[in-house]
Amino acid sequence: MSYFSDPHAWLFALLIFALRICDMSMDTLRVLFVVRGKKLFVWILGFVQSVIFVVAISSVLTGERNYLNILGYATGFATGNIVGMLIENKLAIGHVLVTIISSTRGSSIAERLRASGYAVTEIAGRGKNGTVFELHASVFRRDVDTIETIVLEADPSAFVTAEDVRPVRRGFWRS
């Protein structure tokens, strides 16, 4: 247990921690690219991730039982998942279908969205308290915050959801 007082042991555990953060961040992104069908990105990330994984795991499994290395490995794994999610949110890759339900201001919201360059489909619906306006807009994920701002300026009580979609054919996508 003398490794607790050895600065080199701490540095090595920190290196393992950093490798696992990189590895798991890439893994998170790789899984999302698998879902979106991005084969080249999946292949590249899978290759780099597997190299990092082998280096990190071999550092933990060889030699004496160093608890600092195990701790670095486990905390890097857990932290890497969160870092991967943060990176993915910043990249905002993909498309979403935004659904907006407004009981009174549907036409106004649709006009504002169209004026901002978004294609909107309007559907009359019936909610718990009567007629509602249901709006659908297929947009890039990076545009969701802008859409939400436009909607809430027009109707602060509007119900807004977004779900991942994969465009198959045609339609209008704001450039």
C-alpha positions as CSV (number, residue, x, y, z in Angstrom):
1,M,0.0,0.0,0.0
2,S,3.0,2.3,-0.3
3,Y,1.6,3.5,-3.6
4,F,-0.7,5.9,-1.7
5,S,2.4,8.0,-0.9
6,D,4.0,7.6,-4.4
7,P,3.4,10.6,-6.6
8,H,4.1,8.5,-9.7
9,A,1.3,6.1,-8.7
10,W,-1.1,9.1,-8.4
11,L,-0.1,10.4,-11.8
12,F,-0.5,7.0,-13.4
13,A,-4.0,6.7,-11.8
14,L,-4.8,10.2,-13.1
15,L,-3.7,9.1,-16.6
16,I,-6.0,6.1,-16.4
17,F,-8.8,8.4,-15.3
18,A,-8.2,10.7,-18.3
19,L,-8.1,7.8,-20.7
20,R,-11.4,6.4,-19.4
21,I,-13.0,9.8,-19.8
22,C,-11.9,9.9,-23.4
23,D,-12.9,6.3,-24.0
24,M,-16.4,6.6,-22.5
25,S,-17.1,10.0,-24.1
26,M,-16.3,8.5,-27.4
27,D,-18.5,5.5,-26.6
28,T,-21.4,7.7,-25.8
29,L,-21.0,9.5,-29.1
30,R,-20.5,6.2,-31.0
31,V,-23.7,4.8,-29.7
32,L,-25.6,7.9,-30.8
33,F,-24.0,7.7,-34.2
34,V,-25.0,4.0,-34.4
35,V,-28.6,5.0,-33.8
36,R,-28.4,7.8,-36.5
37,G,-26.7,5.4,-39.0
38,K,-23.4,7.3,-39.4
39,K,-21.2,4.4,-40.3
40,L,-17.9,6.2,-40.9
41,F,-18.1,8.1,-37.5
42,V,-19.0,4.8,-35.8
43,W,-16.0,3.0,-37.3
44,I,-13.5,5.8,-36.5
45,L,-14.8,6.2,-32.9
46,G,-14.9,2.5,-32.4
47,F,-11.3,2.0,-33.5
48,V,-9.9,4.9,-31.4
49,Q,-12.1,3.9,-28.4
50,S,-10.9,0.3,-28.5
51,V,-7.2,1.3,-28.5
52,I,-7.7,3.6,-25.5
53,F,-9.7,0.9,-23.7
54,V,-6.9,-1.7,-24.2
55,V,-4.3,0.7,-22.9
56,A,-6.4,1.7,-19.9
57,I,-7.5,-1.8,-18.9
58,S,-4.0,-3.3,-19.4
59,S,-2.7,-0.6,-17.0
60,V,-5.2,-1.7,-14.4
61,L,-4.8,-5.5,-14.8
62,T,-1.0,-5.8,-15.0
63,G,1.3,-5.7,-12.0
64,E,0.3,-5.5,-8.4
65,R,-3.2,-4.7,-7.2
66,N,-3.0,-0.9,-7.2
67,Y,-6.3,0.5,-5.8
68,L,-5.4,3.9,-7.2
69,N,-5.5,2.5,-10.7
70,I,-8.8,0.8,-10.1
71,L,-10.2,4.0,-8.6
72,G,-9.0,6.0,-11.6
73,Y,-10.5,3.4,-14.0
74,A,-13.9,3.4,-12.3
75,T,-14.2,7.2,-11.8
76,G,-13.0,7.8,-15.4
77,F,-15.7,5.4,-16.7
78,A,-18.5,7.2,-14.7
79,T,-17.2,10.7,-15.5
80,G,-16.8,9.8,-19.2
81,N,-20.4,9.0,-19.6
82,I,-21.4,12.4,-18.3
83,V,-18.8,14.2,-20.4
84,G,-20.0,12.3,-23.5
85,M,-23.6,13.4,-22.8
86,L,-22.4,17.0,-22.4
87,I,-20.5,16.9,-25.7
88,E,-23.4,15.3,-27.5
89,N,-25.7,18.1,-26.2
90,K,-23.3,20.7,-27.5
91,L,-23.0,19.1,-30.9
92,A,-26.8,18.8,-31.2
93,I,-26.5,16.4,-34.2
94,G,-29.6,15.2,-35.9
95,H,-33.2,16.2,-36.4
96,V,-36.2,16.4,-34.1
97,L,-40.0,16.8,-34.6
98,V,-41.2,19.6,-32.4
99,T,-44.8,19.4,-31.4
100,I,-46.5,22.5,-30.0
101,I,-50.0,22.5,-28.5
102,S,-51.6,25.8,-27.8
103,S,-55.2,26.4,-26.7
104,T,-55.4,29.9,-28.1
105,R,-52.4,31.1,-30.0
106,G,-51.6,28.3,-32.5
107,S,-52.0,30.4,-35.7
108,S,-49.8,33.2,-34.2
109,I,-47.1,30.7,-33.3
110,A,-47.2,29.1,-36.8
111,E,-46.9,32.6,-38.4
112,R,-43.9,33.5,-36.3
113,L,-42.2,30.2,-37.0
114,R,-42.8,30.5,-40.7
115,A,-41.5,34.1,-40.6
116,S,-38.3,32.7,-39.1
117,G,-37.9,30.2,-41.9
118,Y,-39.4,27.1,-40.4
119,A,-42.0,24.8,-42.1
120,V,-45.0,24.2,-39.8
121,T,-47.9,21.9,-40.1
122,E,-51.1,23.0,-38.3
123,I,-53.7,20.5,-37.0
124,A,-56.9,21.3,-35.2
125,G,-57.3,19.1,-32.2
126,R,-59.4,18.5,-29.1
127,G,-57.9,18.7,-25.7
128,K,-59.3,18.3,-22.2
129,N,-60.8,21.8,-22.2
130,G,-61.9,22.0,-25.8
131,T,-60.3,22.9,-29.1
132,V,-56.5,23.2,-29.3
133,F,-54.0,24.0,-32.1
134,E,-51.4,21.3,-32.7
135,L,-48.3,22.4,-34.6
136,H,-45.5,20.2,-36.0
137,A,-42.1,21.4,-37.2
138,S,-39.3,19.1,-38.2
139,V,-36.1,20.9,-37.4
140,F,-32.4,20.4,-36.8
141,R,-31.7,19.7,-33.1
142,R,-29.5,22.8,-32.9
143,D,-32.7,24.9,-33.6
144,V,-34.8,23.6,-30.7
145,D,-33.9,26.5,-28.3
146,T,-34.8,29.0,-31.0
147,I,-38.1,27.4,-31.7
148,E,-38.9,27.3,-28.0
149,T,-38.1,31.0,-27.6
150,I,-40.4,31.9,-30.5
151,V,-43.2,29.7,-29.1
152,L,-43.0,31.0,-25.6
153,E,-42.9,34.6,-26.7
154,A,-46.2,34.0,-28.5
155,D,-47.8,31.7,-25.9
156,P,-46.1,31.2,-22.5
157,S,-48.6,28.4,-21.7
158,A,-47.9,26.4,-24.8
159,F,-47.0,22.7,-24.4
160,V,-43.8,21.9,-26.3
161,T,-42.1,18.5,-26.9
162,A,-39.3,17.3,-29.2
163,E,-38.6,13.8,-30.3
164,D,-35.7,12.5,-32.3
165,V,-36.6,11.6,-35.9
166,R,-34.7,10.3,-38.9
167,P,-35.6,12.0,-42.2
168,V,-36.5,9.5,-44.8
169,R,-37.6,11.4,-47.8
170,R,-38.4,14.9,-48.9
171,G,-39.8,17.7,-46.8
172,F,-38.5,21.1,-46.0
173,W,-35.4,21.6,-43.9
174,R,-34.4,25.1,-43.0
175,S,-30.7,25.6,-44.0
